[in-house]
Amino acid sequence: MAEWHDVARLALRDYSHEWHISGCFILGLALVLAPLLVLFGLKYGLVTSMLGALAEDPENRELRPLGSARS
């Protein structure tokens, strides 16, 4: 357990010493993950719920002639 404490202490000291580079790494990681999280949320949130609503509503599957009087 003491060796993990030493590893964590050394990592934090290295992080605080090279804060410019560490900040750039964190910023780069955030810039890569943010669009992926947005796309993941759209795919499994909005798009899936819209497709489910379209598939469940029978009116969406109805075939009507183009000149039909109903709207």
ChimeraX attribute file (.defattr): number of C-alpha atoms within 10 A of each C-alpha:
attribute: neighborCount
match mode: 1-to-1
recipient: residues
	/A:1	5
	/A:2	7
	/A:3	8
	/A:4	9
	/A:5	10
	/A:6	11
	/A:7	11
	/A:8	12
	/A:9	12
	/A:10	12
	/A:11	12
	/A:12	12
	/A:13	12
	/A:14	12
	/A:15	14
	/A:16	13
	/A:17	11
	/A:18	11
	/A:19	12
	/A:20	10
	/A:21	12
	/A:22	14
	/A:23	13
	/A:24	11
	/A:25	12
	/A:26	11
	/A:27	12
	/A:28	11
	/A:29	11
	/A:30	12
	/A:31	11
	/A:32	11
	/A:33	12
	/A:34	11
	/A:35	11
	/A:36	12
	/A:37	11
	/A:38	10
	/A:39	12
	/A:40	12
	/A:41	13
	/A:42	13
	/A:43	12
	/A:44	10
	/A:45	11
	/A:46	12
	/A:47	12
	/A:48	13
	/A:49	13
	/A:50	11
	/A:51	10
	/A:52	11
	/A:53	12
	/A:54	13
	/A:55	12
	/A:56	11
	/A:57	10
	/A:58	9
	/A:59	9
	/A:60	10
	/A:61	10
	/A:62	7
	/A:63	7
	/A:64	10
	/A:65	7
	/A:66	7
	/A:67	7
	/A:68	7
	/A:69	7
	/A:70	7
	/A:71	5
